[in-house]
Amino acid sequence: MSPTLTSERLATRVWAQLVYPPSLRHRRRHPVLTELQHLEQEQWLPAPEMVRIQKSRLLAILSGAMASVPYYRQRLAKRFGSGTPLDLPDAFASWPILTRTELAAARDSLVSTAPLPAAAIWNHTGGSTGEPVSFLQEHHYRVVNLAATARHDRWAGWDFGRPTALLWGADRDLAAAAGWRRRLETRWWRRQVEMDAFEMSAGAMAAFSRRLRRLRPRVLRGYASALDLFARHVMDQGRPFPALGGIISCAETLSSEMRRRLETVFRCKVFDRYGSREFGLIASQCREGRYHVNSRGVYVEILNGDVPAAPGQVGKVIITGLVARAMPLIRYDTGDVAEAAADEACACGRGLPLVGRVHGRVGDFVLTPDGRMIHGEFFTHLFYGSRCVRGFTLTQDAEGGLVLAVTGDGDGLETELREVVAAMTRRLGAGARLEVRHVSDLPPAPSGKRRFVSSDLAARRWADGDVEAGR
Ligand SMILES: [Zn+2]
């Protein structure tokens, strides 16, 4: 065994047993460990037992909402009279869907009138449609979510005391934007190296790469596009990178090309994670590549119209939060689309419910003049093997006009673009309006996420319920 590996193992042991547990106990964080222990055991329960547990959690949330949340009391009384049905799951299907617009408008009446649990704080999201919403989340919600994400980190190869790396853009999550205490804690207690996804210059990536080569993190977490950008940088360096334990890709749709590149460059598996500010972790991939629902935190429905989507069919992701009681979100339309899972159990042996592939947000699709929704990945495929194009975004405005912005150089750029535009035009069909712009830089969205394909038109039409998703 090399001296580096021996000292690494020794350091990990010291951190895991002496340093890390006190840091978790610090400021009431020890409940995270208790919750994590519980989740670790629960994941191996047989699927029918999991279904039973989920139903009882769901029932508790629904009863609480009917008893003490004005919004639900009024809406349900209007719909059902005095006898609101609670015989799950059938009657639950007739509960109203809560849209983002309704959440924004009815925010205060969604807050429970029961005494608020300790340390409930407002969280916010801008969302891809730019419509900001706020929701109240109590301390217990944060504990459960931290435990659920730690459990998934462990699926990817992390454990207490092992170093990690983070490629993130939201200021509130990065230690550099916080005080010295948080920076110290991140670097020395959590052993986490961070890079700001807002500032991914060649110099910043080179420095990050040097730190990772030294620290040898088990797990690298980040936005799919930021991870991909970094993987390209490492490829350009031409030096093999020390193998990582796993990569966790969050917050954006991960294309199959990105996954291949990441797995080649860092010689490990990519574990995709799907979550939101409203609910925290929703579903995440195990080593078998399937998406398991975080059944402690959420109840997930994939709906095609008003009915559950058939296995393999694409539908809207509708979520009921199972933890936050200060402001329960019941049957909330996330604006995302995913496939309903096939029926068979996962080979990893976990009994946690499954969802199929998560396609991301509705706005990641493009709507054609004849009413078809084309998934964004179709467009990323068109650039496979391209030698001159470095990056692109395709945006569709509310009227249907499309702008393809491209960065890149080289003699073949014009020819490549001509071929791509021809393939796009064929797929989009007659009447599509497409403008091509050669730009020097593609700035990320204000959230720091890079979205290759985004459509205001698709997001709006989906909200109106008059489109059908298709590949
Ligand atoms: Zn599995």
Residues whose N, C-alpha, C, O or C-beta is under 5 A from the ligand:
A	BS01	ZN	C286 E288 R290 C346 C348 R350
